[in-house]
Amino acid sequence: MTGGPGWSGPQPPGGPNPADGQQQPPPPPGWGQPQPPSGWNQQPPPSGWNQPPGWNPPPSGWGQPQAGGPSQWGPLPQAEKPGIIPLRPLAVGEILDGAFSALRRSPGATIGLTLGATTVAQIITIILTAIGQRGSSGVAVLCGVVNVIINFVVAIALTGALSVAVSELTLGSKVKIGEVLQRVRPRLAGLAGLSIVVTLLTLLGLIGLLIGAVFVAVALVLSTPAFVLEGGTINTAMRRSWTLVRGAWWRTFGILLLTGIIVTVVVSVLTVVIGVAFAAGGDSMTDPVTGDLTGTGLVFTAIVDIIISIAIMPIMAGVVVLLYIDRRIRLEGLDMTLAQAARDRRAATNQGYR
């Protein structure tokens, strides 16, 4: 189980399943089925209307909305909004607002998950750092490597979990931490493999050119939500990201860059405040002889890392998931599927939009 009810991966239409030779029912609405864009069908001409002699019809698609979203000159169309975003192609401000709305709507599943995961990672970091400071240089290096691996795994799991939480908020549903962990648990090993492959490809691009590394990183940025929400293999998730970003690389890069700038400003403010507190601590933070962090310094540093992670991870993960949803709406008409899924859930629970 990945994305939950209505968010399953690609399935064959109602036809024979080669695995068992039996007739299969049509799949439920989900992340995996591309849909025709909503409202993009050409209207028939009025009754009795005839073409004048010598008149040729306009080119296909002329005068109609094009793939990629609404016209840049007109207002954005009205759309259902069961959750944190309207179900239509999103403007940049709506993607950023949706990421922050996710924090407000479900702090337990966003901030709470980040707080819990980073707290566990920082407790381990404190222990490893203390061991490394008291041991030999070889022990210190080993502890440092183990610490990097642990934090890497925690970051992978957290990103996948936040993908589930934000996707549910898109439909207007709140999901508990336990349910998020249950959904993402079967994908953890694959998430680790996916992150390693993306990192290696990014490093290969970096060896060639910095521009190459940036290009690869942006092109594969949607791999994680595709892997968690659609299922499938690592290779499938990477191809999905490449396909979704293609034709909108600069827009994707610009939104990620803008989000990074916003997060950097927030972290800079926190860093100034934390730096003042660290300076006020004086000798209680570091050993005056060795320069190593004391117990108080280790705890303080861990708290700082937790605060910074809370300021960065949910926002960045939220923006990536909403970029994924936006690209699927623009290319596949996913808004129709999501709107229907939201209506079905509303009917089942007898609730309206919140």
C-alpha positions in Angstrom: 0.0 0.0 0.0 1.5 3.3 -1.0 -0.7 6.3 -1.6 -3.8 5.0 0.0 -7.3 4.5 -1.4 -7.7 6.0 -4.8 -3.9 6.7 -5.2 -2.7 3.3 -6.5 -0.1 2.8 -9.2 -0.8 2.1 -12.9 -3.1 -0.8 -13.5 -4.4 -2.3 -16.7 -7.9 -1.4 -17.9 -10.6 -4.0 -17.6 -9.1 -6.7 -19.7 -7.3 -10.0 -19.3 -4.5 -10.0 -16.7 -1.6 -11.9 -18.1 -0.7 -13.1 -14.6 -3.9 -15.1 -14.0 -5.7 -15.0 -17.3 -8.9 -13.7 -15.6 -11.0 -10.7 -16.5 -10.1 -7.7 -14.3 -12.4 -4.9 -13.3 -11.4 -1.3 -14.3 -9.0 0.2 -11.8 -10.1 2.8 -9.3 -9.1 6.4 -9.8 -5.5 6.9 -8.7 -2.2 8.5 -9.3 -1.1 5.9 -11.8 -3.7 6.5 -14.6 -3.2 9.4 -17.0 -6.5 11.1 -17.7 -7.6 13.4 -20.5 -7.3 17.1 -19.4 -10.6 18.4 -18.1 -12.6 20.7 -20.3 -10.3 20.4 -23.3 -12.8 19.0 -25.7 -13.8 21.1 -28.7 -17.4 22.1 -28.6 -19.6 21.2 -31.6 -20.8 24.1 -33.9 -24.4 25.4 -33.4 -27.2 23.5 -35.0 -27.7 24.5 -38.7 -24.4 26.2 -39.0 -22.7 25.6 -42.3 -19.1 26.3 -43.5 -18.9 29.1 -46.0 -17.5 28.1 -49.4 -13.7 27.9 -49.5 -13.4 28.1 -45.7 -10.8 25.9 -44.2 -10.9 25.0 -40.5 -8.3 26.4 -38.2 -5.3 24.3 -37.2 -5.9 21.6 -34.6 -6.0 23.0 -31.1 -6.3 26.6 -32.3 -8.3 28.7 -29.9 -8.3 26.0 -27.3 -6.4 25.7 -24.0 -3.0 24.1 -24.6 -1.2 21.5 -22.6 0.8 23.0 -19.8 -2.0 24.9 -18.1 -4.3 27.9 -18.5 -3.6 30.8 -20.8 -1.0 33.1 -19.3 -3.0 36.1 -20.3 -6.3 35.2 -18.6 -7.4 34.6 -15.0 -6.9 31.1 -13.6 -10.1 29.0 -13.9 -12.3 28.1 -11.0 -11.8 24.7 -9.7 -12.7 22.4 -6.8 -10.5 22.8 -3.7 -11.1 19.9 -1.3 -7.8 20.4 0.4 -4.7 22.6 0.4 -4.7 23.4 -3.4 -7.3 23.9 -6.1 -7.5 21.0 -8.5 -6.2 22.7 -11.6 -2.8 23.7 -12.9 -1.1 25.6 -10.1 0.6 29.0 -10.0 3.9 29.4 -8.3 2.3 31.1 -5.3 -0.3 28.4 -4.9 2.5 25.7 -4.7 4.3 27.6 -2.0 1.0 28.4 -0.2 0.0 24.8 -0.4 3.3 23.7 1.2 2.8 26.1 4.1 -0.9 25.2 4.4 0.1 21.5 4.8 2.0 22.6 8.0 -1.0 24.4 9.3 -3.6 21.8 8.4 -1.8 18.8 9.7 1.1 19.8 12.0 1.1 16.3 13.5 1.8 14.5 10.3 4.3 17.1 9.0 6.0 18.9 11.9 5.4 16.0 14.2 7.0 13.5 11.8 9.9 15.7 11.2 10.4 16.4 14.9 10.2 12.7 15.8 12.6 11.5 13.0 15.2 14.2 13.5 15.1 13.8 17.3 15.9 10.1 17.0 18.7 11.0 14.5 20.2 13.6 16.7 20.2 11.4 19.8 22.2 8.9 17.8 24.5 11.8 16.5 25.2 12.9 20.1 26.2 9.4 21.1 28.4 8.9 18.1 30.0 12.3 18.4 30.8 11.8 22.1 32.4 8.4 21.2 34.4 9.9 18.4 35.7 12.7 20.6 36.9 10.3 23.2 38.3 7.7 20.8 41.1 7.6 18.3 41.1 9.3 14.9 40.0 6.0 13.3 37.1 5.6 15.7 36.1 9.3 15.0 36.1 8.7 11.3 34.0 5.5 11.6 31.5 7.3 13.9 31.3 10.1 11.4 30.5 7.7 8.5 27.9 5.8 10.5 26.3 9.2 11.5 26.1 10.3 7.8 24.5 7.0 6.8 21.9 7.1 9.6 21.0 10.7 8.9 20.7 9.8 5.2 18.3 6.9 5.9 16.2 9.1 8.2 16.0 11.9 5.6 14.9 9.3 2.9 12.2 7.9 5.2 11.0 11.3 6.2 10.7 12.6 2.6 8.6 9.5 1.6 6.4 9.9 4.7 5.8 13.6 4.0 4.9 12.7 0.4 2.0 10.6 1.7 0.9 13.2 4.2 0.8 16.1 1.6 -0.9 13.9 -1.0 -3.7 13.2 1.5 -4.1 16.8 2.4 -4.6 17.6 -1.3 -7.8 15.5 -1.1 -8.8 17.3 2.1 -8.1 14.3 4.3 -5.9 14.3 7.4 -3.8 11.2 8.0 -2.3 10.1 11.3 1.3 9.5 11.9 0.8 5.8 12.4 -1.0 5.4 9.0 1.7 7.4 7.2 4.4 5.1 8.6 2.3 2.0 7.7 2.0 3.2 4.1 5.6 4.2 3.6 7.2 1.2 5.4 7.0 -1.2 2.4 8.8 1.4 0.2 11.7 2.2 2.6 14.2 -0.1 1.0 13.3 1.1 -2.5 13.5 4.7 -1.4 17.0 4.1 -0.1 18.0 2.6 -3.5 16.3 5.4 -5.4 18.1 8.1 -3.4 21.5 6.4 -3.9 21.0 6.1 -7.6 19.8 9.8 -7.9 22.8 10.9 -5.8 25.3 8.9 -7.9 23.8 10.3 -11.2 24.0 13.8 -9.7 27.6 13.2 -8.8 28.4 12.0 -12.3 26.8 15.2 -13.6 28.9 17.1 -11.1 32.1 15.5 -12.4 31.2 16.6 -15.9 29.9 20.1 -15.1 28.1 21.8 -12.3 25.4 22.6 -14.8 25.0 18.9 -15.6 24.6 18.1 -11.9 21.9 20.7 -11.5 20.1 19.5 -14.6 20.1 15.9 -13.4 19.0 16.8 -9.9 16.0 18.9 -11.1 15.0 16.3 -13.8 14.8 13.6 -11.1 13.4 15.7 -8.3 9.9 14.2 -8.7 11.2 10.6 -8.3 10.4 10.3 -4.6 6.7 11.2 -4.8 6.3 9.1 -8.0 7.9 6.1 -6.2 5.8 6.5 -3.0 2.4 7.4 -4.5 2.4 5.3 -7.8 4.4 2.3 -6.7 6.5 0.6 -9.3 10.3 0.2 -9.4 13.1 2.7 -9.0 13.7 2.8 -12.7 10.0 3.5 -13.3 10.0 6.4 -10.8 13.0 8.0 -12.4 11.5 7.7 -15.9 8.3 9.3 -14.5 10.1 12.2 -13.0 12.1 12.7 -16.2 8.9 12.7 -18.3 7.0 15.0 -16.0 9.8 17.6 -15.7 10.5 17.5 -19.5 9.2 20.7 -21.1 9.0 22.5 -17.7 12.6 22.2 -16.4 13.1 25.9 -16.0 9.9 26.4 -14.2 10.6 23.5 -11.9 14.1 24.8 -11.3 12.8 28.3 -10.6 10.2 27.2 -8.1 12.8 25.0 -6.3 15.3 27.9 -6.3 12.6 30.3 -4.9 11.7 27.8 -2.2 15.4 27.4 -1.3 15.8 31.2 -1.0 12.8 31.4 1.3 14.0 28.6 3.4 17.5 30.1 3.5 16.1 33.4 4.8 14.2 31.5 7.6 17.3 29.5 8.5 19.5 32.6 8.5 17.2 34.3 11.1 17.2 31.2 13.2 21.0 30.9 12.9 21.5 34.5 14.2 19.3 33.8 17.2 21.0 30.5 17.9 24.5 31.9 17.5 23.7 34.6 20.1 22.5 31.9 22.5 25.6 29.8 21.8 27.9 32.7 22.5 26.1 33.4 25.7 26.8 29.9 26.8 30.5 30.5 26.6 32.7 27.8 28.2 29.7 25.6 29.0 29.4 24.7 25.3 33.0 23.7 24.5 35.9 22.4 26.4 38.4 25.2 26.8 41.4 22.8 26.5 40.5 20.5 23.6 37.9 22.6 21.9 35.5 19.6 21.8 31.8 20.1 22.5 30.7 19.4 26.0 27.6 17.5 26.9 25.7 20.8 27.0 27.1 21.8 23.7 26.2 18.4 22.1 22.6 18.7 23.3 22.4 22.3 22.2 23.8 21.5 18.7 21.2 18.6 18.4 18.4 21.0 19.3 19.6 23.5 16.7 19.7 20.8 14.0 16.2 19.6 14.9 14.9 23.2 14.7 16.6 23.8 11.3 15.2 20.4 10.0 11.7 21.4 11.0 12.1 24.7 9.1 13.4 23.0 6.0 12.2 19.5 5.4 8.3 19.8 5.5 8.4 22.9 3.3 10.8 21.4 0.7 9.0 18.1 0.7 5.6 19.8 0.3 6.8 21.9 -2.6 8.2 18.8 -4.4 4.9 16.8 -3.9 2.8 19.7 -5.1 5.1 20.2 -8.2 4.5 16.5 -8.9 0.7 16.9 -8.6 0.8 20.1 -10.7 2.7 18.4 -13.6 0.4 15.5 -13.6 -2.6 17.8 -13.7 -1.1 19.7 -16.6 -0.1 16.7 -18.6 -2.6 14.0 -17.6 -5.7 15.8 -16.3 -5.1 14.3 -12.8 -7.5 17.0 -11.4 -10.5 15.0 -12.7 -9.3 11.9 -10.9 -8.5 13.8 -7.6 -11.8 15.7 -7.7 -13.7 12.4 -8.1 -11.7 10.7 -5.3 -12.4 13.7 -3.0 -16.2 13.6 -3.8 -16.2 9.8 -3.2 -14.6 10.3 0.2 -16.9 13.2 1.1 -19.9 11.1 0.2 -18.6 8.1 2.2 -18.0 10.3 5.3 -21.0 12.6 4.7 -18.7 15.6 5.0 -18.2 18.8 2.9 -15.0 20.6 2.0 -13.1 21.9 4.9 
